[in-house]
Amino acid sequence: MALKIPLLLVQFLYKDKRLALPGIGIFTLDKSFVLPEANDHALLSLPNGVQFQNANIVAADKELITYICENTGKIRPLAISDLESY
């Protein structure tokens, strides 16, 4: 089963600590951020360490497209199209 683009974007941000999206900007995850367990209510209420920078990103990072391809089984042009349409 292929993962949806929003979930893949979140996973990529957790993995790489940086997500640059064309037409939107750059999301950065603080390097000290630790993903809380689902049942850890104390950590879930803490600030998550995500910062946003408005930036003119022309094209998606090659690493992001590769990540989408690997996790969906789609070829590059389809992965790029999925990201652009999202």
PDB file of N, CA, C and O in Angstrom:
ATOM      1  N   MET A   1       0.841  -1.187   0.000  1.00  0.00           N
ATOM      2  CA  MET A   1       0.000   0.000   0.000  1.00  0.00           C
ATOM      3  C   MET A   1       0.883   1.245   0.000  1.00  0.00           C
ATOM      4  O   MET A   1       1.794   1.361   0.820  1.00  0.00           O
ATOM      5  N   ALA A   2       0.625   2.144  -0.885  1.00  0.00           N
ATOM      6  CA  ALA A   2       1.421   3.363  -0.999  1.00  0.00           C
ATOM      7  C   ALA A   2       0.991   4.373   0.059  1.00  0.00           C
ATOM      8  O   ALA A   2      -0.195   4.517   0.359  1.00  0.00           O
ATOM      9  N   LEU A   3       1.960   5.055   0.605  1.00  0.00           N
ATOM     10  CA  LEU A   3       1.679   6.095   1.600  1.00  0.00           C
ATOM     11  C   LEU A   3       1.235   7.370   0.909  1.00  0.00           C
ATOM     12  O   LEU A   3       1.636   7.644  -0.222  1.00  0.00           O
ATOM     13  N   LYS A   4       0.421   8.135   1.577  1.00  0.00           N
ATOM     14  CA  LYS A   4      -0.049   9.407   1.047  1.00  0.00           C
ATOM     15  C   LYS A   4       1.036  10.467   1.206  1.00  0.00           C
ATOM     16  O   LYS A   4       1.885  10.377   2.093  1.00  0.00           O
ATOM     17  N   ILE A   5       0.996  11.463   0.340  1.00  0.00           N
ATOM     18  CA  ILE A   5       2.001  12.525   0.315  1.00  0.00           C
ATOM     19  C   ILE A   5       2.126  13.253   1.662  1.00  0.00           C
ATOM     20  O   ILE A   5       3.254  13.446   2.115  1.00  0.00           O
ATOM     21  N   PRO A   6       1.040  13.668   2.328  1.00  0.00           N
ATOM     22  CA  PRO A   6       1.215  14.380   3.611  1.00  0.00           C
ATOM     23  C   PRO A   6       1.991  13.559   4.642  1.00  0.00           C
ATOM     24  O   PRO A   6       2.854  14.096   5.337  1.00  0.00           O
ATOM     25  N   LEU A   7       1.693  12.277   4.744  1.00  0.00           N
ATOM     26  CA  LEU A   7       2.404  11.424   5.683  1.00  0.00           C
ATOM     27  C   LEU A   7       3.873  11.289   5.294  1.00  0.00           C
ATOM     28  O   LEU A   7       4.746  11.292   6.161  1.00  0.00           O
ATOM     29  N   LEU A   8       4.146  11.173   4.014  1.00  0.00           N
ATOM     30  CA  LEU A   8       5.536  11.074   3.549  1.00  0.00           C
ATOM     31  C   LEU A   8       6.309  12.353   3.848  1.00  0.00           C
ATOM     32  O   LEU A   8       7.487  12.301   4.202  1.00  0.00           O
ATOM     33  N   LEU A   9       5.646  13.504   3.706  1.00  0.00           N
ATOM     34  CA  LEU A   9       6.316  14.778   3.996  1.00  0.00           C
ATOM     35  C   LEU A   9       6.692  14.870   5.471  1.00  0.00           C
ATOM     36  O   LEU A   9       7.784  15.327   5.810  1.00  0.00           O
ATOM     37  N   VAL A  10       5.796  14.440   6.342  1.00  0.00           N
ATOM     38  CA  VAL A  10       6.081  14.452   7.781  1.00  0.00           C
ATOM     39  C   VAL A  10       7.232  13.502   8.100  1.00  0.00           C
ATOM     40  O   VAL A  10       8.143  13.855   8.849  1.00  0.00           O
ATOM     41  N   GLN A  11       7.190  12.306   7.536  1.00  0.00           N
ATOM     42  CA  GLN A  11       8.258  11.340   7.778  1.00  0.00           C
ATOM     43  C   GLN A  11       9.603  11.867   7.276  1.00  0.00           C
ATOM     44  O   GLN A  11      10.629  11.692   7.933  1.00  0.00           O
ATOM     45  N   PHE A  12       9.591  12.509   6.111  1.00  0.00           N
ATOM     46  CA  PHE A  12      10.822  13.066   5.558  1.00  0.00           C
ATOM     47  C   PHE A  12      11.371  14.160   6.475  1.00  0.00           C
ATOM     48  O   PHE A  12      12.578  14.226   6.705  1.00  0.00           O
ATOM     49  N   LEU A  13      10.493  15.017   6.998  1.00  0.00           N
ATOM     50  CA  LEU A  13      10.917  16.075   7.916  1.00  0.00           C
ATOM     51  C   LEU A  13      11.517  15.473   9.178  1.00  0.00           C
ATOM     52  O   LEU A  13      12.555  15.946   9.641  1.00  0.00           O
ATOM     53  N   TYR A  14      10.904  14.455   9.743  1.00  0.00           N
ATOM     54  CA  TYR A  14      11.454  13.803  10.933  1.00  0.00           C
ATOM     55  C   TYR A  14      12.823  13.199  10.642  1.00  0.00           C
ATOM     56  O   TYR A  14      13.727  13.263  11.475  1.00  0.00           O
ATOM     57  N   LYS A  15      12.973  12.610   9.453  1.00  0.00           N
ATOM     58  CA  LYS A  15      14.223  11.934   9.091  1.00  0.00           C
ATOM     59  C   LYS A  15      15.345  12.931   8.798  1.00  0.00           C
ATOM     60  O   LYS A  15      16.448  12.799   9.328  1.00  0.00           O
ATOM     61  N   ASP A  16      15.062  13.930   7.953  1.00  0.00           N
ATOM     62  CA  ASP A  16      16.111  14.841   7.487  1.00  0.00           C
ATOM     63  C   ASP A  16      16.201  16.152   8.270  1.00  0.00           C
ATOM     64  O   ASP A  16      17.172  16.896   8.128  1.00  0.00           O
ATOM     65  N   LYS A  17      15.196  16.432   9.091  1.00  0.00           N
ATOM     66  CA  LYS A  17      15.133  17.653   9.904  1.00  0.00           C
ATOM     67  C   LYS A  17      14.957  18.922   9.070  1.00  0.00           C
ATOM     68  O   LYS A  17      15.028  20.029   9.604  1.00  0.00           O
ATOM     69  N   ARG A  18      14.727  18.768   7.764  1.00  0.00           N
ATOM     70  CA  ARG A  18      14.521  19.923   6.872  1.00  0.00           C
ATOM     71  C   ARG A  18      13.655  19.487   5.702  1.00  0.00           C
ATOM     72  O   ARG A  18      13.879  18.436   5.100  1.00  0.00           O
ATOM     73  N   LEU A  19      12.656  20.316   5.387  1.00  0.00           N
ATOM     74  CA  LEU A  19      11.758  20.018   4.279  1.00  0.00           C
ATOM     75  C   LEU A  19      11.504  21.298   3.509  1.00  0.00           C
ATOM     76  O   LEU A  19      10.883  22.226   4.026  1.00  0.00           O
ATOM     77  N   ALA A  20      11.982  21.351   2.270  1.00  0.00           N
ATOM     78  CA  ALA A  20      11.790  22.514   1.406  1.00  0.00           C
ATOM     79  C   ALA A  20      10.724  22.175   0.376  1.00  0.00           C
ATOM     80  O   ALA A  20      10.882  21.250  -0.422  1.00  0.00           O
ATOM     81  N   LEU A  21       9.622  22.948   0.405  1.00  0.00           N
ATOM     82  CA  LEU A  21       8.518  22.689  -0.513  1.00  0.00           C
ATOM     83  C   LEU A  21       8.362  23.826  -1.501  1.00  0.00           C
ATOM     84  O   LEU A  21       8.256  24.985  -1.102  1.00  0.00           O
ATOM     85  N   PRO A  22       8.346  23.507  -2.792  1.00  0.00           N
ATOM     86  CA  PRO A  22       8.173  24.535  -3.818  1.00  0.00           C
ATOM     87  C   PRO A  22       6.876  25.321  -3.599  1.00  0.00           C
ATOM     88  O   PRO A  22       5.824  24.748  -3.316  1.00  0.00           O
ATOM     89  N   GLY A  23       6.979  26.633  -3.735  1.00  0.00           N
ATOM     90  CA  GLY A  23       5.820  27.492  -3.603  1.00  0.00           C
ATOM     91  C   GLY A  23       5.373  27.730  -2.176  1.00  0.00           C
ATOM     92  O   GLY A  23       4.418  28.474  -1.949  1.00  0.00           O
ATOM     93  N   ILE A  24       6.037  27.119  -1.209  1.00  0.00           N
ATOM     94  CA  ILE A  24       5.640  27.269   0.194  1.00  0.00           C
ATOM     95  C   ILE A  24       6.783  27.831   1.022  1.00  0.00           C
ATOM     96  O   ILE A  24       6.688  28.949   1.529  1.00  0.00           O
ATOM     97  N   GLY A  25       7.850  27.080   1.164  1.00  0.00           N
ATOM     98  CA  GLY A  25       8.987  27.523   1.963  1.00  0.00           C
ATOM     99  C   GLY A  25       9.707  26.344   2.581  1.00  0.00           C
ATOM    100  O   GLY A  25       9.619  25.214   2.101  1.00  0.00           O
ATOM    101  N   ILE A  26      10.434  26.636   3.673  1.00  0.00           N
ATOM    102  CA  ILE A  26      11.294  25.636   4.306  1.00  0.00           C
ATOM    103  C   ILE A  26      10.834  25.389   5.742  1.00  0.00           C
ATOM    104  O   ILE A  26      10.695  26.319   6.536  1.00  0.00           O
ATOM    105  N   PHE A  27      10.602  24.122   6.052  1.00  0.00           N
ATOM    106  CA  PHE A  27      10.298  23.705   7.411  1.00  0.00           C
ATOM    107  C   PHE A  27      11.562  23.077   7.985  1.00  0.00           C
ATOM    108  O   PHE A  27      12.210  22.256   7.336  1.00  0.00           O
ATOM    109  N   THR A  28      11.905  23.472   9.208  1.00  0.00           N
ATOM    110  CA  THR A  28      13.087  22.939   9.870  1.00  0.00           C
ATOM    111  C   THR A  28      12.676  22.377  11.217  1.00  0.00           C
ATOM    112  O   THR A  28      11.939  23.016  11.968  1.00  0.00           O
ATOM    113  N   LEU A  29      13.151  21.189  11.515  1.00  0.00           N
ATOM    114  CA  LEU A  29      12.869  20.541  12.789  1.00  0.00           C
ATOM    115  C   LEU A  29      14.113  20.658  13.655  1.00  0.00           C
ATOM    116  O   LEU A  29      15.211  20.296  13.231  1.00  0.00           O
ATOM    117  N   ASP A  30      13.938  21.166  14.867  1.00  0.00           N
ATOM    118  CA  ASP A  30      15.055  21.319  15.795  1.00  0.00           C
ATOM    119  C   ASP A  30      15.767  19.980  15.972  1.00  0.00           C
ATOM    120  O   ASP A  30      15.123  18.944  16.140  1.00  0.00           O
ATOM    121  N   LYS A  31      17.098  20.005  15.934  1.00  0.00           N
ATOM    122  CA  LYS A  31      17.888  18.776  16.009  1.00  0.00           C
ATOM    123  C   LYS A  31      17.715  18.050  17.337  1.00  0.00           C
ATOM    124  O   LYS A  31      17.962  16.847  17.419  1.00  0.00           O
ATOM    125  N   SER A  32      17.288  18.771  18.387  1.00  0.00           N
ATOM    126  CA  SER A  32      17.101  18.135  19.689  1.00  0.00           C
ATOM    127  C   SER A  32      15.717  17.506  19.832  1.00  0.00           C
ATOM    128  O   SER A  32      15.420  16.889  20.854  1.00  0.00           O
ATOM    129  N   PHE A  33      14.872  17.658  18.813  1.00  0.00           N
ATOM    130  CA  PHE A  33      13.516  17.128  18.877  1.00  0.00           C
ATOM    131  C   PHE A  33      13.527  15.611  18.946  1.00  0.00           C
ATOM    132  O   PHE A  33      14.245  14.946  18.200  1.00  0.00           O
ATOM    133  N   VAL A  34      12.718  15.075  19.855  1.00  0.00           N
ATOM    134  CA  VAL A  34      12.544  13.639  19.988  1.00  0.00           C
ATOM    135  C   VAL A  34      11.075  13.346  19.767  1.00  0.00           C
ATOM    136  O   VAL A  34      10.217  13.930  20.429  1.00  0.00           O
ATOM    137  N   LEU A  35      10.782  12.462  18.856  1.00  0.00           N
ATOM    138  CA  LEU A  35       9.406  12.099  18.563  1.00  0.00           C
ATOM    139  C   LEU A  35       8.818  11.385  19.774  1.00  0.00           C
ATOM    140  O   LEU A  35       9.313  10.329  20.168  1.00  0.00           O
ATOM    141  N   PRO A  36       7.757  11.952  20.376  1.00  0.00           N
ATOM    142  CA  PRO A  36       7.173  11.314  21.569  1.00  0.00           C
ATOM    143  C   PRO A  36       6.399  10.048  21.214  1.00  0.00           C
ATOM    144  O   PRO A  36       5.927   9.880  20.090  1.00  0.00           O
ATOM    145  N   GLU A  37       6.285   9.178  22.190  1.00  0.00           N
ATOM    146  CA  GLU A  37       5.457   7.986  22.024  1.00  0.00           C
ATOM    147  C   GLU A  37       4.000   8.425  21.989  1.00  0.00           C
ATOM    148  O   GLU A  37       3.654   9.459  22.562  1.00  0.00           O
ATOM    149  N   ALA A  38       3.158   7.673  21.339  1.00  0.00           N
ATOM    150  CA  ALA A  38       1.747   8.033  21.183  1.00  0.00           C
ATOM    151  C   ALA A  38       1.026   8.183  22.518  1.00  0.00           C
ATOM    152  O   ALA A  38       0.098   8.984  22.627  1.00  0.00           O
ATOM    153  N   ASN A  39       1.436   7.427  23.534  1.00  0.00           N
ATOM    154  CA  ASN A  39       0.751   7.492  24.819  1.00  0.00           C
ATOM    155  C   ASN A  39       1.430   8.426  25.821  1.00  0.00           C
ATOM    156  O   ASN A  39       1.018   8.466  26.980  1.00  0.00           O
ATOM    157  N   ASP A  40       2.438   9.165  25.419  1.00  0.00           N
ATOM    158  CA  ASP A  40       3.146  10.091  26.306  1.00  0.00           C
ATOM    159  C   ASP A  40       2.507  11.474  26.221  1.00  0.00           C
ATOM    160  O   ASP A  40       2.947  12.318  25.440  1.00  0.00           O
ATOM    161  N   HIS A  41       1.483  11.702  27.013  1.00  0.00           N
ATOM    162  CA  HIS A  41       0.708  12.940  26.947  1.00  0.00           C
ATOM    163  C   HIS A  41       1.506  14.162  27.399  1.00  0.00           C
ATOM    164  O   HIS A  41       1.209  15.274  26.960  1.00  0.00           O
ATOM    165  N   ALA A  42       2.498  13.993  28.252  1.00  0.00           N
ATOM    166  CA  ALA A  42       3.306  15.129  28.706  1.00  0.00           C
ATOM    167  C   ALA A  42       4.124  15.706  27.558  1.00  0.00           C
ATOM    168  O   ALA A  42       4.192  16.925  27.401  1.00  0.00           O
ATOM    169  N   LEU A  43       4.738  14.857  26.765  1.00  0.00           N
ATOM    170  CA  LEU A  43       5.553  15.335  25.657  1.00  0.00           C
ATOM    171  C   LEU A  43       4.711  15.828  24.492  1.00  0.00           C
ATOM    172  O   LEU A  43       5.149  16.701  23.742  1.00  0.00           O
ATOM    173  N   LEU A  44       3.513  15.286  24.326  1.00  0.00           N
ATOM    174  CA  LEU A  44       2.664  15.712  23.220  1.00  0.00           C
ATOM    175  C   LEU A  44       2.226  17.166  23.355  1.00  0.00           C
ATOM    176  O   LEU A  44       1.903  17.806  22.355  1.00  0.00           O
ATOM    177  N   SER A  45       2.211  17.693  24.573  1.00  0.00           N
ATOM    178  CA  SER A  45       1.778  19.068  24.773  1.00  0.00           C
ATOM    179  C   SER A  45       2.931  20.067  24.662  1.00  0.00           C
ATOM    180  O   SER A  45       2.693  21.275  24.664  1.00  0.00           O
ATOM    181  N   LEU A  46       4.155  19.596  24.567  1.00  0.00           N
ATOM    182  CA  LEU A  46       5.311  20.478  24.442  1.00  0.00           C
ATOM    183  C   LEU A  46       5.422  21.030  23.028  1.00  0.00           C
ATOM    184  O   LEU A  46       4.969  20.387  22.081  1.00  0.00           O
ATOM    185  N   PRO A  47       6.020  22.221  22.866  1.00  0.00           N
ATOM    186  CA  PRO A  47       6.261  22.735  21.507  1.00  0.00           C
ATOM    187  C   PRO A  47       7.100  21.724  20.722  1.00  0.00           C
ATOM    188  O   PRO A  47       7.993  21.079  21.272  1.00  0.00           O
ATOM    189  N   ASN A  48       6.804  21.601  19.458  1.00  0.00           N
ATOM    190  CA  ASN A  48       7.444  20.541  18.680  1.00  0.00           C
ATOM    191  C   ASN A  48       8.751  20.929  18.009  1.00  0.00           C
ATOM    192  O   ASN A  48       9.397  20.064  17.417  1.00  0.00           O
ATOM    193  N   GLY A  49       9.164  22.167  18.070  1.00  0.00           N
ATOM    194  CA  GLY A  49      10.444  22.547  17.511  1.00  0.00           C
ATOM    195  C   GLY A  49      10.459  22.723  16.016  1.00  0.00           C
ATOM    196  O   GLY A  49      11.533  22.719  15.415  1.00  0.00           O
ATOM    197  N   VAL A  50       9.303  22.878  15.388  1.00  0.00           N
ATOM    198  CA  VAL A  50       9.243  23.100  13.949  1.00  0.00           C
ATOM    199  C   VAL A  50       9.260  24.602  13.677  1.00  0.00           C
ATOM    200  O   VAL A  50       8.492  25.366  14.261  1.00  0.00           O
ATOM    201  N   GLN A  51      10.147  25.000  12.786  1.00  0.00           N
ATOM    202  CA  GLN A  51      10.212  26.402  12.376  1.00  0.00           C
ATOM    203  C   GLN A  51       9.933  26.487  10.886  1.00  0.00           C
ATOM    204  O   GLN A  51      10.213  25.556  10.132  1.00  0.00           O
ATOM    205  N   PHE A  52       9.378  27.619  10.474  1.00  0.00           N
ATOM    206  CA  PHE A  52       9.058  27.825   9.070  1.00  0.00           C
ATOM    207  C   PHE A  52       9.744  29.088   8.571  1.00  0.00           C
ATOM    208  O   PHE A  52       9.765  30.114   9.251  1.00  0.00           O
ATOM    209  N   GLN A  53      10.302  28.993   7.375  1.00  0.00           N
ATOM    210  CA  GLN A  53      10.928  30.138   6.725  1.00  0.00           C
ATOM    211  C   GLN A  53      10.287  30.293   5.349  1.00  0.00           C
ATOM    212  O   GLN A  53      10.338  29.382   4.522  1.00  0.00           O
ATOM    213  N   ASN A  54       9.695  31.438   5.118  1.00  0.00           N
ATOM    214  CA  ASN A  54       9.120  31.716   3.811  1.00  0.00           C
ATOM    215  C   ASN A  54      10.273  31.868   2.816  1.00  0.00           C
ATOM    216  O   ASN A  54      11.146  32.717   2.999  1.00  0.00           O
ATOM    217  N   ALA A  55      10.275  31.064   1.785  1.00  0.00           N
ATOM    218  CA  ALA A  55      11.361  31.095   0.806  1.00  0.00           C
ATOM    219  C   ALA A  55      10.815  30.719  -0.563  1.00  0.00           C
ATOM    220  O   ALA A  55       9.844  29.970  -0.677  1.00  0.00           O
ATOM    221  N   ASN A  56      11.445  31.242  -1.584  1.00  0.00           N
ATOM    222  CA  ASN A  56      11.050  30.947  -2.955  1.00  0.00           C
ATOM    223  C   ASN A  56      11.778  29.684  -3.414  1.00  0.00           C
ATOM    224  O   ASN A  56      12.882  29.752  -3.956  1.00  0.00           O
ATOM    225  N   ILE A  57      11.155  28.551  -3.194  1.00  0.00           N
ATOM    226  CA  ILE A  57      11.719  27.263  -3.603  1.00  0.00           C
ATOM    227  C   ILE A  57      11.158  26.946  -4.983  1.00  0.00           C
ATOM    228  O   ILE A  57       9.944  26.845  -5.159  1.00  0.00           O
ATOM    229  N   VAL A  58      12.035  26.791  -5.947  1.00  0.00           N
ATOM    230  CA  VAL A  58      11.607  26.561  -7.329  1.00  0.00           C
ATOM    231  C   VAL A  58      11.259  25.099  -7.583  1.00  0.00           C
ATOM    232  O   VAL A  58      10.250  24.801  -8.223  1.00  0.00           O
ATOM    233  N   ALA A  59      12.080  24.197  -7.090  1.00  0.00           N
ATOM    234  CA  ALA A  59      11.864  22.769  -7.335  1.00  0.00           C
ATOM    235  C   ALA A  59      12.134  21.989  -6.057  1.00  0.00           C
ATOM    236  O   ALA A  59      12.915  22.420  -5.208  1.00  0.00           O
ATOM    237  N   ALA A  60      11.490  20.849  -5.929  1.00  0.00           N
ATOM    238  CA  ALA A  60      11.679  19.992  -4.754  1.00  0.00           C
ATOM    239  C   ALA A  60      13.088  19.415  -4.737  1.00  0.00           C
ATOM    240  O   ALA A  60      13.698  19.192  -5.782  1.00  0.00           O
ATOM    241  N   ASP A  61      13.590  19.178  -3.531  1.00  0.00           N
ATOM    242  CA  ASP A  61      14.901  18.547  -3.377  1.00  0.00           C
ATOM    243  C   ASP A  61      14.888  17.165  -4.015  1.00  0.00           C
ATOM    244  O   ASP A  61      13.882  16.457  -3.967  1.00  0.00           O
ATOM    245  N   LYS A  62      16.001  16.793  -4.607  1.00  0.00           N
ATOM    246  CA  LYS A  62      16.118  15.465  -5.213  1.00  0.00           C
ATOM    247  C   LYS A  62      15.914  14.376  -4.166  1.00  0.00           C
ATOM    248  O   LYS A  62      15.342  13.325  -4.455  1.00  0.00           O
ATOM    249  N   GLU A  63      16.390  14.636  -2.942  1.00  0.00           N
ATOM    250  CA  GLU A  63      16.252  13.654  -1.872  1.00  0.00           C
ATOM    251  C   GLU A  63      14.784  13.419  -1.526  1.00  0.00           C
ATOM    252  O   GLU A  63      14.381  12.289  -1.251  1.00  0.00           O
ATOM    253  N   LEU A  64      13.987  14.485  -1.539  1.00  0.00           N
ATOM    254  CA  LEU A  64      12.557  14.356  -1.247  1.00  0.00           C
ATOM    255  C   LEU A  64      11.858  13.540  -2.334  1.00  0.00           C
ATOM    256  O   LEU A  64      11.052  12.660  -2.032  1.00  0.00           O
ATOM    257  N   ILE A  65      12.163  13.830  -3.583  1.00  0.00           N
ATOM    258  CA  ILE A  65      11.552  13.082  -4.687  1.00  0.00           C
ATOM    259  C   ILE A  65      11.959  11.611  -4.622  1.00  0.00           C
ATOM    260  O   ILE A  65      11.128  10.728  -4.831  1.00  0.00           O
ATOM    261  N   THR A  66      13.217  11.349  -4.336  1.00  0.00           N
ATOM    262  CA  THR A  66      13.693   9.968  -4.199  1.00  0.00           C
ATOM    263  C   THR A  66      12.961   9.269  -3.055  1.00  0.00           C
ATOM    264  O   THR A  66      12.575   8.107  -3.185  1.00  0.00           O
ATOM    265  N   TYR A  67      12.769   9.964  -1.943  1.00  0.00           N
ATOM    266  CA  TYR A  67      12.059   9.402  -0.792  1.00  0.00           C
ATOM    267  C   TYR A  67      10.620   9.048  -1.170  1.00  0.00           C
ATOM    268  O   TYR A  67      10.121   7.982  -0.806  1.00  0.00           O
ATOM    269  N   ILE A  68       9.961   9.939  -1.896  1.00  0.00           N
ATOM    270  CA  ILE A  68       8.585   9.669  -2.335  1.00  0.00           C
ATOM    271  C   ILE A  68       8.557   8.461  -3.276  1.00  0.00           C
ATOM    272  O   ILE A  68       7.687   7.598  -3.155  1.00  0.00           O
ATOM    273  N   CYS A  69       9.503   8.400  -4.207  1.00  0.00           N
ATOM    274  CA  CYS A  69       9.579   7.261  -5.135  1.00  0.00           C
ATOM    275  C   CYS A  69       9.760   5.942  -4.384  1.00  0.00           C
ATOM    276  O   CYS A  69       9.073   4.960  -4.661  1.00  0.00           O
ATOM    277  N   GLU A  70      10.692   5.934  -3.433  1.00  0.00           N
ATOM    278  CA  GLU A  70      10.989   4.712  -2.688  1.00  0.00           C
ATOM    279  C   GLU A  70       9.801   4.240  -1.863  1.00  0.00           C
ATOM    280  O   GLU A  70       9.605   3.037  -1.692  1.00  0.00           O
ATOM    281  N   ASN A  71       9.012   5.168  -1.354  1.00  0.00           N
ATOM    282  CA  ASN A  71       7.919   4.807  -0.457  1.00  0.00           C
ATOM    283  C   ASN A  71       6.570   4.649  -1.141  1.00  0.00           C
ATOM    284  O   ASN A  71       5.607   4.204  -0.516  1.00  0.00           O
ATOM    285  N   THR A  72       6.491   5.005  -2.407  1.00  0.00           N
ATOM    286  CA  THR A  72       5.238   4.823  -3.139  1.00  0.00           C
ATOM    287  C   THR A  72       5.380   3.842  -4.287  1.00  0.00           C
ATOM    288  O   THR A  72       4.385   3.313  -4.780  1.00  0.00           O
ATOM    289  N   GLY A  73       6.619   3.594  -4.719  1.00  0.00           N
ATOM    290  CA  GLY A  73       6.844   2.714  -5.862  1.00  0.00           C
ATOM    291  C   GLY A  73       6.606   3.408  -7.194  1.00  0.00           C
ATOM    292  O   GLY A  73       6.579   2.764  -8.242  1.00  0.00           O
ATOM    293  N   LYS A  74       6.432   4.725  -7.147  1.00  0.00           N
ATOM    294  CA  LYS A  74       6.166   5.473  -8.385  1.00  0.00           C
ATOM    295  C   LYS A  74       7.472   5.927  -9.026  1.00  0.00           C
ATOM    296  O   LYS A  74       8.492   6.071  -8.353  1.00  0.00           O
ATOM    297  N   ILE A  75       7.425   6.150 -10.340  1.00  0.00           N
ATOM    298  CA  ILE A  75       8.583   6.683 -11.039  1.00  0.00           C
ATOM    299  C   ILE A  75       8.675   8.181 -10.756  1.00  0.00           C
ATOM    300  O   ILE A  75       7.704   8.808 -10.332  1.00  0.00           O
ATOM    301  N   ARG A  76       9.853   8.739 -10.998  1.00  0.00           N
ATOM    302  CA  ARG A  76      10.118  10.151 -10.656  1.00  0.00           C
ATOM    303  C   ARG A  76       9.063  11.122 -11.196  1.00  0.00           C
ATOM    304  O   ARG A  76       8.558  11.946 -10.434  1.00  0.00           O
ATOM    305  N   PRO A  77       8.715  11.051 -12.486  1.00  0.00           N
ATOM    306  CA  PRO A  77       7.734  12.025 -12.995  1.00  0.00           C
ATOM    307  C   PRO A  77       6.387  11.966 -12.260  1.00  0.00           C
ATOM    308  O   PRO A  77       5.756  12.999 -12.038  1.00  0.00           O
ATOM    309  N   LEU A  78       5.953  10.765 -11.886  1.00  0.00           N
ATOM    310  CA  LEU A  78       4.695  10.645 -11.147  1.00  0.00           C
ATOM    311  C   LEU A  78       4.833  11.163  -9.721  1.00  0.00           C
ATOM    312  O   LEU A  78       3.909  11.781  -9.192  1.00  0.00           O
ATOM    313  N   ALA A  79       5.987  10.913  -9.092  1.00  0.00           N
ATOM    314  CA  ALA A  79       6.223  11.412  -7.740  1.00  0.00           C
ATOM    315  C   ALA A  79       6.248  12.945  -7.736  1.00  0.00           C
ATOM    316  O   ALA A  79       5.680  13.573  -6.843  1.00  0.00           O
ATOM    317  N   ILE A  80       6.896  13.536  -8.718  1.00  0.00           N
ATOM    318  CA  ILE A  80       6.949  14.991  -8.843  1.00  0.00           C
ATOM    319  C   ILE A  80       5.545  15.545  -9.066  1.00  0.00           C
ATOM    320  O   ILE A  80       5.167  16.551  -8.464  1.00  0.00           O
ATOM    321  N   SER A  81       4.781  14.894  -9.922  1.00  0.00           N
ATOM    322  CA  SER A  81       3.412  15.326 -10.189  1.00  0.00           C
ATOM    323  C   SER A  81       2.547  15.242  -8.937  1.00  0.00           C
ATOM    324  O   SER A  81       1.756  16.147  -8.671  1.00  0.00           O
ATOM    325  N   ASP A  82       2.687  14.165  -8.165  1.00  0.00           N
ATOM    326  CA  ASP A  82       1.936  14.024  -6.922  1.00  0.00           C
ATOM    327  C   ASP A  82       2.263  15.146  -5.949  1.00  0.00           C
ATOM    328  O   ASP A  82       1.370  15.715  -5.321  1.00  0.00           O
ATOM    329  N   LEU A  83       3.543  15.460  -5.829  1.00  0.00           N
ATOM    330  CA  LEU A  83       3.971  16.519  -4.914  1.00  0.00           C
ATOM    331  C   LEU A  83       3.451  17.877  -5.386  1.00  0.00           C
ATOM    332  O   LEU A  83       2.971  18.677  -4.582  1.00  0.00           O
ATOM    333  N   GLU A  84       3.546  18.130  -6.672  1.00  0.00           N
ATOM    334  CA  GLU A  84       3.071  19.414  -7.213  1.00  0.00           C
ATOM    335  C   GLU A  84       1.569  19.560  -7.045  1.00  0.00           C
ATOM    336  O   GLU A  84       1.088  20.652  -6.741  1.00  0.00           O
ATOM    337  N   SER A  85       0.820  18.484  -7.237  1.00  0.00           N
ATOM    338  CA  SER A  85      -0.628  18.592  -7.112  1.00  0.00           C
ATOM    339  C   SER A  85      -1.065  18.690  -5.663  1.00  0.00           C
ATOM    340  O   SER A  85      -2.136  19.222  -5.372  1.00  0.00           O
ATOM    341  N   TYR A  86      -0.238  18.178  -4.743  1.00  0.00           N
ATOM    342  CA  TYR A  86      -0.571  18.305  -3.335  1.00  0.00           C
ATOM    343  C   TYR A  86      -0.369  19.738  -2.890  1.00  0.00           C
ATOM    344  O   TYR A  86      -0.597  20.060  -1.724  1.00  0.00           O
TER     345      TYR A  86
END
